[in-house]
Amino acid sequence: MILEATLRLFKRDRELHTAATISKEAKIAKGTLYLYFKTKEEIYMELLVSNFRRWHEILRNYLLDSKPTAEELIEYMCRSLADFTAFVDLFGLASVLLEENLDVDYVRSARIRMRQESLRTAQLISRSYDAWSEDFCNHRLRRFYTYAIGFWKECFPSSQVKQAFAEEFADQNQLERKFFAEILYMNRLIWGIGS
């Protein structure tokens, strides 16, 4: 309930809310929230890890169910981010706002869980495409995140940036097309597909 409430709040306005606001949205006492999480940063980090895991699960299910070509896989990876905008936005905040305010052991645990998801996906991709080793796939997934998240922030910045440069961000449909065309192009290069 806490993570679902936090996700609703975050999707609504892309900001980190207080524990009091989150507990109110979850319809629980603030003290109850603190039984599960020490800080609001822990809540948001868990939300990131949860969304990261779900994205990887969906990607692995697509691989198993559809048996896509490498080109189809890359396109699916890029397009699937549209369903995980909170994950992409939270990933961009992780090292700046979340991890800096969390206990080192908690950060380590969260990062290990995310690495394990990446490794599971890399293993499956490697088994699906003979030319790609597990190590190759793991490194390419990391590059995918880095590029996609960086370019996401360029196309879909904070509301303050959108307001300051309203003319640049007026056509959201054009920005979405630009984003997906660019990350698809770059990920074809990253994965060695096409020229």
Secondary structure by P-SEA (a helix, b strand, c coil): caaaaaaaaaaaccccccaaaaaaaacccaaaaaaccccaaaaaaaaaaaaaaaaaaaaaaaaacccccaaaaaaaaaaaccccaaaaaaaaaccccccccccaaaaaaaaaaaaaaaaaaaaaaaaacccccaaaaaaaaaaaaaaaaaaaaaacccaaaaaacccccccaaaaaaaaaaaaaaaaaaaacccc
